[in-house]
Amino acid sequence: MSALRSPSDAGTARTVRVLGTGGTIAGTAPAGAPDNAYKAGQVAVEELLSPLLPGLSGHIERVQALQVAQLDSRNMDHAVWQRLAAELQAGLDDPTVVGQVVTHGTDTLEETAVFLQGVLRGRKPVVLTAAMRPSTSPQADGPENLRQALHLAADPAARGVWMAFGGRAWPAVQVRKVHPFALDAFCGGDGPFAATWVGQGSAPAANPAPGGWVWRASGEPGFGAAGATPDGDAALLGPHPVQMPNDVSSWPRVEIVHSHAGVDGRLLMGLLADAAVKGVVISATGNGSIHDALHEALLASVQQGRLTRTQVLVSSRCTTGWVVGNPEHGWPVAHRLSPAQARVALMLQLASTAP
């Protein structure tokens, strides 16, 4: 691990750790090439941090950098998740560390967020951030996103797993990637962002923000600087925290099946013929509705002993909103989690109950 120091360098300095995993934020494109002709995961996290250190405020006294992985996040896997979680847990257990930042690719960030929320112990902030343009772009958005994430990680109002991106902060389990290339590629579903970046020294007097973040007023639903936490969907993640297995291949295998026009049960039944498949997420239409043919295949799987109701989770394929009430099919629902996030949540649930 490299120790990068901002102006204050006391032996007991308040430390923010930054863990790099690659992604577009660490990507490079050849000279003269368009931004989308880049290769992800090329620049070390220490190199991303170095230009930002002189501008850090006094409440971030020390920054540590650690390269956990260097990949395009489309290739994220359980082994990297476990290494990342183990390193983050070490920071959570270190009394000198006030918060941590993870640089990540945008494609699977929302899945990593759910995994970390489910396995980490402790309330100090873990802030994921990313970029839509590579580091070589003249209009790179990564440096500013990383700077904002550093300040959020040092903000005592933030607890748990967050995302800082484009001047906004969300509880990370609410985040969705909703655009393939726009700078504002993320939203929080129907959940409002919890804080807005106003920059150091520019916060309104009524809501001072020495770190540059202004939190929603405490009277607004679910938020407020004294208690902003990303726990709304914690019950879906199993008993908290879930113990990670020693063997990464021991994570329960969960697959996603889409409910769509013309679907039948053959794909589902084929998956369940594989004994390695331990759970199924249904990417449902609308408010968790499932095609009758797929519903009948699920019921048949239960009757045949291939599946139990606790091995099924239903998520809406809608970009915003969440499944409300209890759909008539009666299968457990993932509420606001996307199908990809629901897969991780079900994996965590099954791991927590495995013998």
VOBA-1610 file (N, C-alpha, C; in pm, whole numbers, padded with zeros to 5 digits, always signed):
BEGIN
Met+00084-00119+00000Met+00000+00000+00000Met+00088+00124+00000Ser+00052+00222-00083Ser+00126+00348-00088Ser+00058+00450+00002Ala+00139+00526+00074Ala+00087+00633+00159Ala+00112+00765+00089Leu+00006+00833+00053Leu+00015+00963-00010Leu-00034+01065+00090Arg+00040+01170+00109Arg+00010+01260+00219Arg-00027+01398+00166Ser-00135+01451+00221Ser-00170+01589+00197Ser-00097+01675+00300Pro-00114+01810+00302Pro-00026+01896+00382Pro-00004+01854+00526Ser-00105+01801+00594Ser-00085+01757+00732Ser-00035+01614+00733Asp+00062+01584+00818Asp+00124+01451+00816Asp+00152+01404+00958Ala+00054+01417+01045Ala+00072+01375+01184Ala+00068+01224+01193Gly+00132+01170+01296Gly+00136+01026+01313Gly+00000+00964+01334Thr-00093+01040+01389Thr-00229+00990+01411Thr-00327+01058+01316Ala-00280+01091+01197Ala-00360+01167+01101Ala-00487+01092+01064Arg-00594+01169+01043Arg-00720+01113+00991Arg-00695+01066+00848Thr-00711+00937+00827Thr-00673+00876+00700Thr-00796+00837+00619Val-00790+00866+00490Val-00886+00813+00393Val-00811+00716+00304Arg-00861+00594+00295Arg-00801+00494+00208Arg-00874+00494+00075Val-00798+00477-00034Val-00855+00471-00168Val-00813+00340-00233Leu-00910+00258-00266Leu-00884+00126-00322Leu-00924+00126-00469Gly-00830+00096-00556Gly-00855+00098-00699Gly-00890-00038-00754Thr-00990-00041-00842Thr-01026-00167-00909Thr-01023-00154-01061Gly-00983-00039-01114Gly-00979-00021-01259Gly-01096+00063-01307Gly-01156+00023-01420Gly-01269+00095-01474Gly-01230+00207-01568Thr-01332+00276-01620Thr-01309+00389-01711Thr-01232+00500-01643Ile-01255+00519-01515Ile-01185+00625-01442Ile-01034+00607-01450Ala-00990+00483-01469Ala-00848+00451-01485Ala-00816+00411-01628Gly-00903+00447-01722Gly-00885+00408-01861Gly-00803+00509-01940Thr-00749+00466-02053Thr-00674+00553-02142Thr-00715+00525-02286Ala-00711+00631-02368Ala-00736+00619-02511Ala-00611+00667-02586Pro-00582+00612-02703Pro-00466+00659-02781Pro-00480+00806-02817Ala-00368+00872-02834Ala-00369+01014-02871Ala-00448+01035-02999Gly-00540+01131-02995Gly-00621+01163-03111Gly-00742+01075-03131Ala-00755+00970-03050Ala-00869+00879-03063Ala-00989+00936-02988Pro-01110+00900-03029Pro-01228+00946-02953Pro-01230+00883-02815Asp-01302+00947-02725Asp-01306+00901-02586Asp-01354+00757-02573Asn-01445+00716-02664Asn-01500+00581-02648Asn-01408+00472-02703Ala-01291+00512-02753Ala-01193+00414-02802Ala-01087+00387-02696Tyr-01129+00378-02573Tyr-01035+00364-02462Tyr-01027+00220-02415Lys-00927+00193-02334Lys-00915+00065-02265Lys-00921+00092-02117Ala-01012+00025-02048Ala-01032+00048-01905Ala-00919-00013-01823Gly-00901+00042-01702Gly-00810-00017-01606Gly-00664-00012-01646Gln-00614+00107-01681Gln-00475+00121-01723Gln-00391+00207-01630Val-00453+00295-01555Val-00381+00392-01471Val-00392+00350-01325Ala-00278+00348-01256Ala-00276+00310-01114Ala-00353+00411-01031Val-00417+00363-00925Val-00496+00452-00840Val-00407+00559-00778Glu-00284+00529-00747Glu-00193+00629-00691Glu-00172+00744-00789Glu-00165+00711-00917Glu-00148+00815-01019Glu-00274+00900-01032Leu-00390+00840-01015Leu-00515+00916-01019Leu-00524+01014-00903Leu-00471+00975-00790Leu-00481+01056-00668Leu-00383+01172-00664Ser-00264+01152-00715Ser-00155+01248-00694Ser-00192+01392-00727Pro-00258+01420-00841Pro-00289+01560-00872Pro-00390+01624-00776Leu-00465+01542-00703Leu-00570+01595-00616Leu-00521+01633-00478Leu-00407+01579-00436Leu-00363+01595-00298Leu-00342+01740-00256Pro-00279+01825-00338Pro-00257+01963-00291Pro-00385+02039-00259Gly-00497+02001-00320Gly-00620+02074-00298Gly-00708+02019-00188Leu-00663+01915-00119Leu-00746+01859-00013Leu-00749+01951+00107Ser-00866+01958+00171Ser-00879+02044+00288Ser-00817+01977+00409Gly-00805+02052+00517Gly-00736+02003+00636Gly-00803+01886+00703His-00934+01862+00676His-00999+01751+00745His-00967+01617+00680Ile-00894+01617+00569Ile-00836+01494+00513Ile-00686+01509+00526Glu-00631+01445+00627Glu-00491+01468+00660Glu-00397+01371+00592Arg-00448+01255+00557Arg-00361+01153+00499Arg-00443+01064+00406Val-00385+01028+00294Val-00451+00941+00197Val-00362+00820+00170Gln-00421+00703+00177Gln-00350+00580+00143Gln-00411+00522+00016Ala-00327+00471-00073Ala-00373+00413-00198Ala-00338+00265-00205Leu-00432+00185-00253Leu-00410+00042-00267Leu-00475-00006-00396Gln-00399-00074-00480Gln-00453-00130-00604Gln-00500-00272-00577Val-00631-00289-00569Val-00689-00421-00542Val-00702-00502-00670Ala-00739-00435-00779Ala-00755-00500-00909Ala-00737-00393-01016Gln-00726-00437-01141Gln-00713-00343-01252Gln-00787-00404-01371Leu-00918-00382-01376Leu-00998-00449-01478Leu-01111-00360-01527Asp-01168-00401-01639Asp-01293-00345-01688Asp-01403-00408-01603Ser-01491-00326-01545Ser-01585-00382-01448Ser-01687-00476-01509Arg-01696-00481-01642Arg-01783-00584-01702Arg-01732-00723-01665Asn-01602-00733-01632Asn-01541-00860-01595Asn-01528-00879-01444Met-01599-00799-01367Met-01595-00814-01221Met-01640-00955-01182Asp-01577-01010-01078Asp-01614-01144-01035Asp-01609-01154-00883His-01650-01268-00832His-01661-01287-00687His-01524-01285-00619Ala-01420-01329-00689Ala-01286-01329-00628Ala-01240-01186-00601Val-01262-01096-00697Val-01225-00955-00675Val-01311-00896-00565Trp-01439-00927-00565Trp-01526-00878-00457Trp-01473-00918-00320Gln-01431-01042-00307Gln-01383-01087-00176Gln-01254-01016-00137Arg-01161-00998-00231Arg-01037-00925-00199Arg-01069-00782-00159Leu-01159-00720-00235Leu-01197-00582-00206Leu-01262-00572-00068Ala-01355-00661-00039Ala-01424-00657+00090Ala-01327-00680+00205Ala-01232-00771+00188Ala-01134-00798+00295Ala-01050-00674+00323Glu-01009-00604+00219Glu-00929-00483+00238Glu-01012-00372+00301Leu-01136-00358+00257Leu-01223-00256+00316Leu-01250-00285+00463Gln-01267-00412+00496Gln-01291-00447+00636Gln-01170-00412+00722Ala-01050-00431+00667Ala-00930-00392+00741Ala-00931-00243+00771Gly-00978-00163+00675Gly-00989-00019+00699Gly-01096+00016+00799Leu-01208-00055+00794Leu-01315-00031+00891Leu-01269-00063+01033Asp-01180-00160+01045Asp-01130-00200+01177Asp-01014-00113+01226Asp-00960-00029+01140Asp-00844+00055+01174Asp-00894+00187+01233Pro-00862+00218+01359Pro-00915+00341+01421Pro-00864+00469+01358Thr-00753+00464+01284Thr-00702+00587+01221Thr-00771+00616+01088Val-00845+00521+01035Val-00912+00539+00906Val-01053+00593+00930Val-01083+00709+00871Val-01215+00770+00889Val-01313+00731+00779Gly-01261+00690+00665Gly-01347+00652+00554Gly-01264+00596+00440Gln-01334+00535+00344Gln-01266+00471+00232Gln-01339+00499+00101Val-01261+00503-00007Val-01313+00527-00141Val-01275+00407-00227Val-01366+00367-00315Val-01338+00263-00413Val-01357+00322-00552Thr-01252+00320-00634Thr-01267+00359-00774Thr-01307+00234-00852His-01408+00248-00937His-01475+00130-00994His-01524+00163-01134Gly-01540+00063-01216Gly-01608+00082-01343Gly-01757+00102-01322Thr-01822+00166-01419Thr-01964+00198-01403Thr-02057+00080-01431Asp-02011-00018-01510Asp-02103-00120-01559Asp-02159-00209-01450Thr-02079-00245-01351Thr-02127-00336-01246Thr-02118-00273-01107Leu-02103-00142-01101Leu-02089-00075-00971Leu-02209-00103-00881Glu-02328-00103-00938Glu-02447-00122-00854Glu-02451-00261-00792Glu-02389-00359-00857Glu-02382-00493-00800Glu-02279-00500-00688Thr-02163-00440-00712Thr-02060-00435-00608Thr-02112-00367-00483Ala-02190-00261-00501Ala-02244-00187-00386Ala-02329-00277-00298Val-02414-00359-00358Val-02500-00449-00280Val-02415-00553-00208Phe-02316-00608-00277Phe-02229-00706-00213Phe-02160-00647-00091Leu-02102-00528-00106Leu-02031-00466+00006Leu-02126-00434+00120Gln-02245-00385+00088Gln-02343-00356+00192Gln-02377-00481+00273Gly-02373-00596+00206Gly-02411-00719+00273Gly-02303-00786+00355Val-02174-00758+00326Val-02068-00833+00393Val-01983-00750+00489Leu-01987-00616+00478Leu-01899-00534+00561Leu-01958-00512+00700Arg-01869-00510+00800Arg-01906-00479+00939Arg-01852-00341+00972Gly-01938-00255+01026Gly-01892-00122+01066Gly-01970-00015+00995Arg-01966+00105+01050Arg-02050+00214+01000Arg-01971+00326+00934Lys-01839+00318+00935Lys-01763+00423+00868Lys-01790+00418+00718Pro-01786+00534+00651Pro-01828+00537+00511Pro-01734+00464+00416Val-01796+00396+00321Val-01729+00340+00204Val-01796+00404+00083Val-01721+00477+00003Val-01778+00557-00106Val-01726+00504-00239Leu-01817+00457-00323Leu-01779+00416-00457Leu-01790+00535-00551Thr-01695+00544-00644Thr-01702+00648-00746Thr-01649+00592-00877Ala-01674+00665-00985Ala-01645+00612-01118Ala-01636+00729-01215Ala-01627+00698-01343Ala-01622+00801-01446Ala-01682+00748-01574Met-01731+00838-01658Met-01783+00802-01788Met-01684+00830-01900Arg-01581+00907-01870Arg-01478+00936-01969Arg-01343+00891-01916Pro-01255+00844-02005Pro-01125+00794-01959Pro-01037+00906-01908Ser-00932+00868-01838Ser-00844+00967-01775Ser-00773+01055-01877Thr-00759+01008-02001Thr-00689+01085-02104Thr-00780+01185-02175Ser-00909+01184-02148Ser-01001+01277-02213Ser-00975+01420-02167Pro-00977+01518-02259Pro-00964+01658-02216Pro-01077+01701-02122Gln-01190+01632-02129Gln-01304+01661-02040Gln-01328+01545-01942Ala-01222+01485-01894Ala-01235+01371-01802Ala-01315+01412-01679Asp-01411+01330-01642Asp-01493+01358-01524Asp-01441+01285-01400Gly-01348+01193-01418Gly-01298+01115-01306Gly-01233+01195-01195Pro-01143+01290-01226Pro-01077+01363-01118Pro-01173+01434-01023Glu-01274+01500-01078Glu-01368+01570-00990Glu-01454+01472-00911Asn-01496+01363-00975Asn-01573+01262-00901Asn-01491+01204-00787Leu-01363+01179-00812Leu-01277+01123-00708Leu-01255+01224-00596Arg-01237+01350-00630Arg-01219+01452-00527Arg-01342+01460-00437Gln-01460+01459-00499Gln-01583+01464-00419Gln-01598+01340-00332Ala-01560+01224-00385Ala-01569+01100-00307Ala-01477+01104-00187Leu-01358+01160-00202Leu-01265+01172-00090Leu-01327+01253+00023His-01391+01363-00012His-01453+01447+00090His-01574+01380+00153Leu-01650+01305+00075Leu-01764+01234+00133Leu-01715+01126+00230Ala-01606+01060+00196Ala-01552+00956+00283Ala-01505+01012+00417Ala-01470+01140+00419Ala-01426+01204+00543Ala-01538+01278+00615Asp-01660+01272+00561Asp-01773+01343+00619Asp-01837+01257+00728Pro-01843+01304+00851Pro-01900+01222+00959Pro-02048+01191+00942Ala-02117+01263+00853Ala-02259+01237+00832Ala-02284+01113+00748Ala-02183+01069+00673Ala-02199+00953+00585Ala-02164+00826+00659Arg-02253+00728+00655Arg-02226+00599+00719Arg-02275+00488+00627Gly-02196+00385+00614Gly-02233+00276+00526Gly-02177+00294+00386Val-02240+00230+00288Val-02189+00227+00151Val-02262+00330+00066Trp-02184+00416-00001Trp-02237+00528-00078Trp-02178+00531-00218Met-02241+00609-00304Met-02182+00645-00432Met-02179+00795-00445Ala-02063+00849-00483Ala-02048+00991-00515Ala-02016+01002-00663Phe-02098+01079-00735Phe-02084+01083-00881Phe-02156+01207-00933Gly-02085+01288-01008Gly-02147+01402-01073Gly-02209+01503-00979Gly-02149+01521-00861Gly-02198+01621-00768Gly-02313+01577-00680Arg-02346+01449-00683Arg-02454+01397-00600Arg-02406+01272-00526Ala-02469+01247-00412Ala-02439+01127-00334Ala-02568+01051-00308Trp-02562+00922-00330Trp-02676+00834-00304Trp-02633+00719-00214Pro-02724+00666-00132Pro-02698+00533-00077Pro-02674+00438-00194Ala-02563+00369-00192Ala-02518+00300-00312Ala-02613+00191-00359Val-02689+00128-00267Val-02781+00023-00311Val-02899+00079-00390Gln-02917+00212-00391Gln-03025+00271-00470Gln-02981+00307-00612Val-02852+00298-00639Val-02798+00352-00764Val-02826+00259-00882Arg-02857+00319-00997Arg-02873+00248-01123Arg-02793+00320-01231Lys-02728+00244-01317Lys-02674+00303-01439Lys-02786+00304-01542Val-02818+00423-01595Val-02935+00436-01681Val-02900+00489-01820His-02772+00515-01847His-02732+00564-01979His-02595+00509-02014Pro-02573+00469-02139Pro-02444+00407-02174Pro-02327+00503-02187Phe-02353+00634-02210Phe-02238+00723-02228Phe-02257+00865-02173Ala-02375+00904-02131Ala-02395+01039-02079Ala-02318+01059-01949Leu-02277+01183-01922Leu-02204+01212-01798Leu-02291+01187-01675Asp-02420+01214-01685Asp-02510+01186-01573Asp-02575+01050-01594Ala-02493+00948-01598Ala-02537+00814-01636Ala-02607+00739-01525Phe-02610+00795-01403Phe-02667+00724-01289Phe-02787+00799-01233Cys-02876+00722-01173Cys-02984+00780-01095Cys-03005+00692-00973Gly-03089+00739-00883Gly-03116+00663-00762Gly-03250+00594-00766Gly-03292+00549-00884Gly-03428+00497-00898Gly-03525+00609-00865Asp-03621+00584-00782Asp-03709+00690-00733Asp-03660+00746-00601Gly-03547+00694-00551Gly-03492+00745-00426Gly-03416+00874-00452Pro-03440+00979-00375Pro-03370+01105-00397Pro-03224+01095-00355Phe-03141+01175-00422Phe-03003+01184-00376Phe-03002+01242-00236Ala-02903+01205-00158Ala-02900+01243-00017Ala-02818+01368+00009Ala-02724+01398-00080Ala-02638+01514-00059Ala-02595+01570-00194Thr-02565+01700-00194Thr-02522+01770-00314Thr-02386+01834-00288Trp-02298+01822-00386Trp-02166+01883-00374Trp-02176+02031-00411Val-02133+02117-00320Val-02132+02261-00348Val-01991+02316-00352Gly-01894+02234-00318Gly-01756+02280-00318Gly-01716+02338-00185Gln-01590+02331-00157Gln-01538+02381-00030Gln-01553+02532-00021Gly-01600+02577+00095Gly-01609+02720+00120Gly-01728+02788+00059Ser-01818+02712-00008Ser-01932+02776-00074Ser-02066+02730-00020Ala-02066+02656+00090Ala-02192+02608+00146Ala-02270+02722+00208Pro-02404+02718+00200Pro-02485+02822+00264Pro-02466+02819+00415Ala-02477+02935+00477Ala-02451+02946+00621Ala-02544+02859+00702Ala-02667+02839+00653Ala-02764+02759+00728Ala-02729+02611+00729Asn-02643+02570+00638Asn-02606+02428+00629Asn-02457+02418+00600Pro-02373+02455+00697Pro-02230+02457+00670Pro-02180+02319+00633Ala-02091+02314+00536Ala-02037+02187+00489Ala-01888+02203+00467Pro-01808+02188+00572Pro-01665+02208+00557Pro-01603+02114+00456Gly-01664+01999+00433Gly-01612+01906+00334Gly-01669+01927+00196Gly-01761+02021+00178Gly-01815+02051+00046Gly-01947+01986+00013Trp-02000+01898+00100Trp-02128+01832+00076Trp-02238+01894+00162Val-02351+01923+00101Val-02469+01971+00173Val-02571+01859+00174Trp-02613+01820+00295Trp-02707+01710+00311Trp-02849+01762+00307Arg-02940+01677+00263Arg-03082+01711+00269Arg-03121+01740+00413Ala-03215+01831+00430Ala-03257+01868+00564Ala-03313+01748+00637Ser-03296+01748+00769Ser-03337+01632+00849Ser-03487+01607+00842Gly-03567+01709+00804Gly-03710+01689+00794Gly-03754+01617+00668Glu-03664+01603+00570Glu-03701+01535+00448Glu-03693+01384+00467Pro-03780+01309+00400Pro-03790+01165+00428Pro-03659+01091+00410Gly-03615+01025+00515Gly-03505+00932+00503Gly-03366+00990+00511Phe-03354+01122+00517Phe-03223+01181+00509Phe-03200+01286+00617Gly-03082+01340+00616Gly-03041+01439+00713Gly-02900+01410+00758Ala-02821+01513+00779Ala-02680+01494+00808Ala-02656+01411+00932Ala-02751+01412+01026Ala-02728+01338+01150Ala-02755+01190+01135Gly-02822+01149+01028Gly-02858+01009+01023Gly-02873+00952+00883Ala-02796+00999+00789Ala-02808+00950+00653Ala-02746+00812+00643Thr-02827+00712+00618Thr-02776+00575+00609Thr-02843+00503+00494Pro-02775+00409+00431Pro-02829+00337+00316Pro-02890+00204+00354Asp-02976+00201+00455Asp-03022+00073+00507Asp-03161+00033+00461Gly-03221+00106+00368Gly-03359+00079+00333Gly-03387-00062+00286Asp-03291-00124+00219Asp-03313-00258+00166Asp-03226-00361+00236Ala-03178-00329+00356Ala-03084-00417+00424Ala-03145-00554+00452Ala-03276-00559+00476Ala-03339-00687+00510Ala-03328-00788+00396Leu-03312-00738+00273Leu-03301-00828+00159Leu-03166-00897+00152Leu-03069-00848+00226Leu-02932-00897+00211Leu-02898-01008+00308Gly-02995-01056+00384Gly-02968-01162+00479Gly-02919-01104+00610Pro-02895-01191+00710Pro-02840-01143+00838Pro-02710-01068+00813His-02699-00952+00875His-02587-00863+00845His-02482-00870+00955Pro-02353-00883+00918Pro-02302-00907+00784Pro-02300-01055+00750Val-02300-01085+00621Val-02290-01223+00575Val-02143-01265+00579Gln-02117-01380+00635Gln-01980-01431+00643Gln-01935-01480+00505Met-01823-01428+00456Met-01772-01472+00327Met-01708-01610+00340Pro-01729-01699+00243Pro-01667-01832+00250Pro-01517-01824+00223Asn-01443-01921+00275Asn-01300-01927+00247Asn-01274-01957+00100Asp-01358-02038+00041Asp-01346-02076-00100Asp-01443-01992-00181Val-01391-01907-00269Val-01477-01816-00343Val-01577-01891-00429Ser-01545-02013-00469Ser-01638-02091-00551Ser-01758-02142-00472Ser-01756-02120-00340Ser-01865-02167-00255Ser-01985-02073-00253Trp-01974-01954-00312Trp-02091-01866-00317Trp-02203-01935-00395Pro-02326-01930-00344Pro-02437-01994-00415Pro-02454-01932-00554Arg-02475-02017-00652Arg-02494-01969-00789Arg-02639-01929-00808Val-02659-01805-00851Val-02793-01751-00874Val-02799-01699-01017Glu-02903-01734-01090Glu-02918-01691-01229Glu-03041-01600-01243Ile-03043-01523-01352Ile-03153-01431-01381Ile-03230-01482-01502Val-03361-01488-01489Val-03449-01527-01600Val-03547-01413-01624His-03561-01372-01750His-03647-01259-01784His-03788-01305-01818Ser-03885-01232-01765Ser-04024-01249-01806Ser-04049-01155-01923His-04087-01211-02036His-04105-01129-02156His-04213-01189-02243Ala-04255-01115-02343Ala-04358-01165-02434Ala-04310-01296-02498Gly-04395-01397-02492Gly-04363-01524-02556Gly-04275-01617-02474Val-04244-01580-02351Val-04157-01666-02269Val-04229-01797-02235Asp-04151-01903-02223Asp-04204-02027-02168Asp-04110-02072-02056Gly-04133-02187-02001Gly-04054-02229-01886Gly-03931-02310-01918Arg-03897-02327-02047Arg-03789-02419-02081Arg-03653-02371-02031Leu-03625-02241-02042Leu-03497-02191-01995Leu-03485-02210-01844Leu-03591-02176-01771Leu-03590-02194-01626Leu-03568-02340-01589Met-03643-02429-01652Met-03631-02571-01618Met-03492-02624-01655Gly-03436-02573-01764Gly-03301-02614-01801Gly-03198-02570-01700Leu-03213-02448-01648Leu-03120-02399-01545Leu-03131-02484-01419Leu-03254-02514-01380Leu-03273-02586-01255Leu-03235-02733-01265Ala-03214-02781-01388Ala-03163-02917-01405Ala-03017-02927-01362Asp-02952-02812-01354Asp-02812-02806-01307Asp-02813-02792-01155Ala-02761-02889-01086Ala-02765-02888-00939Ala-02684-02774-00881Ala-02594-02715-00961Ala-02513-02604-00911Ala-02594-02476-00895Val-02707-02466-00963Val-02792-02346-00954Val-02874-02354-00827Lys-02853-02256-00738Lys-02918-02257-00607Lys-03032-02156-00594Gly-03042-02063-00688Gly-03146-01963-00679Gly-03172-01898-00813Val-03291-01837-00826Val-03332-01773-00951Val-03394-01638-00920Val-03350-01536-00993Val-03414-01405-00991Val-03498-01393-01116Ile-03621-01351-01101Ile-03708-01325-01215Ile-03707-01175-01241Ser-03660-01138-01359Ser-03667-00998-01403Ser-03807-00978-01460Ala-03894-00921-01377Ala-04036-00919-01406Ala-04077-00790-01477Thr-04195-00792-01535Thr-04252-00673-01596Thr-04326-00592-01489Gly-04337-00461-01514Gly-04419-00375-01430Gly-04394-00390-01282Asn-04504-00402-01208Asn-04497-00412-01062Asn-04475-00557-01018Gly-04370-00618-01073Gly-04337-00754-01035Gly-04424-00861-01098Ser-04487-00831-01211Ser-04574-00929-01275Ser-04492-01029-01358Ile-04538-01154-01360Ile-04466-01263-01426Ile-04559-01329-01527His-04508-01357-01646His-04584-01430-01748His-04638-01560-01688Asp-04763-01594-01721Asp-04825-01713-01664Asp-04742-01839-01689Ala-04683-01851-01808Ala-04605-01971-01839Ala-04484-01983-01748Leu-04422-01871-01718Leu-04305-01873-01630Leu-04348-01901-01486His-04460-01842-01445His-04514-01869-01312His-04546-02017-01294Glu-04606-02078-01396Glu-04639-02221-01389Glu-04513-02306-01382Ala-04408-02265-01454Ala-04281-02339-01448Ala-04219-02329-01310Leu-04231-02213-01246Leu-04181-02198-01109Leu-04257-02290-01014Leu-04390-02290-01026Leu-04470-02377-00939Leu-04435-02524-00960Ala-04417-02563-01086Ala-04381-02702-01115Ala-04246-02737-01055Ser-04153-02641-01058Ser-04020-02665-01000Ser-04029-02687-00850Val-04118-02612-00784Val-04137-02631-00640Val-04199-02768-00613Gln-04300-02804-00691Gln-04367-02932-00671Gln-04274-03050-00695Gln-04177-03032-00787Gln-04082-03138-00818Gln-03962-03140-00723Gly-03959-03046-00629Gly-03851-03042-00533Gly-03722-02981-00585Arg-03727-02916-00701Arg-03607-02853-00756Arg-03581-02716-00694Leu-03683-02661-00632Leu-03678-02521-00590Leu-03769-02503-00470Thr-03732-02410-00382Thr-03822-02366-00276Thr-03851-02217-00297Arg-03952-02168-00231Arg-03987-02027-00247Arg-03875-01935-00198Thr-03796-01980-00104Thr-03686-01897-00055Thr-03570-01890-00154Gln-03577-01966-00262Gln-03473-01963-00365Gln-03514-01879-00485Val-03622-01803-00470Val-03673-01718-00579Val-03683-01575-00529Leu-03647-01480-00614Leu-03663-01338-00583Leu-03708-01268-00710Val-03811-01187-00700Val-03869-01119-00816Val-03834-00971-00811Ser-03778-00921-00922Ser-03740-00780-00934Ser-03804-00723-01060Ser-03840-00596-01056Ser-03897-00532-01175Ser-03786-00490-01271Arg-03811-00509-01399Arg-03714-00465-01499Arg-03728-00315-01529Cys-03824-00248-01466Cys-03838-00103-01482Cys-03715-00031-01426Thr-03677+00078-01490Thr-03556+00150-01449Thr-03574+00221-01317Thr-03690+00282-01295Thr-03715+00353-01171Thr-03837+00292-01101Gly-03854+00334-00976Gly-03963+00279-00897Gly-03924+00148-00833Trp-04020+00086-00766Trp-03994-00041-00700Trp-04123-00120-00692Val-04110-00247-00662Val-04227-00334-00651Val-04299-00303-00520Val-04427-00264-00530Val-04504-00230-00410Val-04611-00336-00386Gly-04648-00350-00259Gly-04749-00448-00224Gly-04698-00590-00243Asn-04791-00682-00256Asn-04759-00823-00275Asn-04824-00871-00405Pro-04745-00883-00512Pro-04804-00931-00638Pro-04877-01063-00616Glu-04980-01086-00699Glu-05069-01200-00677Glu-04998-01334-00689His-04881-01337-00756His-04812-01465-00769His-04754-01513-00636Gly-04731-01421-00541Gly-04687-01461-00408Gly-04540-01489-00390Trp-04457-01471-00493Trp-04313-01495-00477Trp-04248-01377-00405Pro-04141-01399-00331Pro-04072-01288-00264Pro-04025-01183-00365Val-04033-01056-00325Val-03997-00947-00417Val-03876-00872-00365Ala-03804-00810-00460Ala-03678-00740-00429Ala-03697-00591-00409His-03822-00545-00404His-03852-00404-00380His-03777-00315-00479Arg-03684-00230-00432Arg-03622-00134-00523Arg-03497-00188-00592Leu-03451-00306-00559Leu-03329-00358-00620Leu-03352-00396-00766Ser-03254-00362-00851Ser-03259-00403-00991Ser-03240-00553-01001Pro-03272-00615-01115Pro-03249-00759-01128Pro-03104-00799-01100Ala-03008-00721-01148Ala-02867-00754-01122Ala-02835-00744-00974Gln-02889-00642-00907Gln-02868-00630-00763Gln-02942-00740-00687Ala-03061-00774-00733Ala-03138-00879-00667Ala-03064-01012-00673Arg-02992-01037-00782Arg-02912-01161-00790Arg-02811-01166-00676Val-02743-01053-00651Val-02645-01049-00543Val-02714-01064-00409Ala-02828-00997-00392Ala-02901-01005-00265Ala-02944-01149-00236Leu-02995-01219-00337Leu-03037-01358-00316Leu-02916-01446-00286Met-02805-01421-00353Met-02682-01495-00323Met-02642-01477-00177Leu-02651-01355-00127Leu-02618-01328+00012Leu-02716-01396+00107Gln-02845-01389+00073Gln-02945-01458+00156Gln-02917-01607+00166Leu-02891-01669+00052Leu-02868-01813+00050Leu-02739-01850+00123Ala-02637-01765+00110Ala-02511-01791+00180Ala-02530-01783+00330Ser-02617-01693+00374Ser-02637-01675+00518Ser-02712-01792+00582Thr-02782-01870+00501Thr-02859-01983+00554Thr-02799-02118+00516Ala-02686-02116+00444Ala-02624-02242+00402Ala-02572-02319+00523Pro-02581-02452+00521Pro-02532-02531+00634Pro-02381-02523+00649
//
